[in-house]
Amino acid sequence: MTTVFEKPRSLTDAVLHYCPGCTHGIVHRLVAECIDELGIETFRTGRRWGVDICWRSEADIAETLRRNDEMARLARECPEIGRAILEIKQGLIARGQYGFDKAPIHFHSPEIYAAVVEKGARSLKDFLALCLD
């Protein structure tokens, strides 16, 4: 049977709270369809920090922004941390394992931040060894 409609990959199952009758949900779905069709789920240069807040609930956004700001501050203060985060993100992008469910095994920024800051990962090899063991 031919698929007529399916939920866009880049649209999560997060419960969002919209005003009754507003069209934000439709706009989110249309944007997600465009993102999927164009293949731009992740900013491809790997230089962007705040790419993981789309489609989250309002309650999560403040904490996510705080964590992203903290990571940006750490990267400025310790360039080695910034380089490690970007190297790992770029490596995962190249492997199709960063962002939305592209592969059976995929990762997001919070996992990368924790591995670099808390566990000392400095390369994609280090990161994968920590996460896949």
Protein Blocks (a to p, Z undefined) as FASTA:
>chain_A
ZZfbdcdfklcfbdcdddehiaklmmmmmmmmmmmmnopmbafklpafklmlgoiafklm
mmmmmmmmmmmmmmmmmmmlmmmmmmmmmmmmmnopgcjdfbfbdcdfklmmmmmmmnop
abfklmmmmmmZZ
